[in-house]
Structure formats: C-alpha cells, structure tokens
Amino acid sequence: RYWPLLGEHLPCQRMMTCNNITFAREATLAGAGIFGLPVMISEEAVRSGRLVELLPEARLPVGEVYAIYPSRRFQAMKVKTFLDFLIASLPITRGGLLEPGAVGLLTSPA
C-alpha cells in the first residue's frame, strides 16, 4: 500500500481506513495514528498544539465537490445559501458553477 502524495507515493502499512474526515480527525486526536486531513478540518487543532503537521511539504491530491440540483429557476433559498457557502468555503482552483446540462469547467463562479 502507498499513501498517494503529490509528486511521490510513500509506502505505508494501513491500520484503518475511513471515509469520514470528522471521524479521521477525532481518531487522530485520540492517538489512533496518522491521517491525511484537510486544512479546513485540522487547522484549529494544529494551531492549538493538539495535532502536529508531519511532512508539511507533502500535499494530498485535491478532491472535487459536485453540487447537483434540479435548476436555478425557482431555486429554494436554502439551496442558494448552501451553494454560496460552498463557493465561499472551498478553494476554487479549476472549476466554478456550471449551468444544468453544461459540459466543461469554468474559471470562476457564475
């Protein structure tokens, strides 16, 4: 098994696998091992000294977030609020918002 870091793959012996970053952070805080945690969920614990950043020069591959909804026409305020939250909270590096049925990537939010 390898830990897929950008630029290289580090061999590792996996003790646990999870798909929930909140659980991964709590397991790390409890001493269960080393996890690749996103900055947005780990920065407070690193700043307070409860977690230590290992391999600061190494970066995990960037994930993608897709928000799929029926239409912008007659869009519920809670949907618009959530989309605005995603845009404000997540770094947009390649993408943005696409109209329904659109193909490709935008360079900035619509």
Secondary structure, DSSP 8 states (H G I E B T S, - for coil): -EEEETTEEEE-------S-HHHHHHHHHTT-------HHHHHHHHHTTSS---STT------------S-STT--HHHHHHHHHHHHHS--SS-----TT--S--SS--
